[in-house]
Amino acid sequence: MKVNEIPKGAASGFRLFPVAPVAAAAVLASLSCPASADEPALPELEAGSSVFWSSSTGGSADTFRERVVLTGDDWVLYQSIFDTEEDEAMSPDSLFLLYGGIDYRSCFDTPLPTEAERDAIKALRPFSEGATVELASLEDDPVVRVGAATEYFLMGQTHPAHEVLIDYGDEDLNEKLVVLDDYPLTVVIDWDDSSQDRVMMVSGAKTTKITPPTASQLGACAAILDEY
């Protein structure tokens, strides 16, 4: 299966993870019953956590992962890991920021959101259908539009969520997301009718410490060092 390229301004990066473990997790998840309220919540997104995805494109499928490097008040810095056999060096083209679990900013060449945009993204929660935020700092001034309430089954639990549209004013560019209500994470990305990415698993932080990236490694995201 083949993983699609990372679109500019998309909500997620791409990295690989062995297919068998993720496929097995998906099968087990599909056979599980929703957990009770006493079941543990999803792991905290902190340095060393990983988000594992399944990607389907044109009838083929693949897997990838995103590793948390740093976290801030309203953002998470992820590294795209393509080769799971060894750690990849951090660089602007492998790092991206996710604001509020919705707004994706590549550290390679994408401007960061303004303070007003960050405040507006935070104010979207709790989600309310019809709420919008215009992201004028991005090319084409896309609008984040909250859609209908829905649910997403992940790791033995059914989680409340909302559909979210990143509207570029062009059906070929628009991104249809599903974002968890109580967890800062996009769990579904519909790129088009034949391409979709879905979160299959979130793992907690490992014991190995991650060295924070330098300003040169962060590229366009270097300003977050002032908040870290």
Buried (B, 14 or more C-beta within 10 A) or exposed (E): EEBBEBBEBBBBBBBBBEEEBBBEBBEEBEEEEEEEEEEEEBBEBEBBBBBBBBBBBEEEBBBBBBBBBBBEEBBBBBBBBBEBEEEBEBBBBBBBBBBBBBBBBBBBEBEBBEEEBBEBBEEBBEBEEEBEBBBBBBEEEBBBBBBEEBBBEBBBBEBBBBBBBBBBEEEEBBBBBBBBBEBBBBBBBBBBEEBBBBBBBBBEBEEEEBEBBEEEBBBBBBEBEEEE
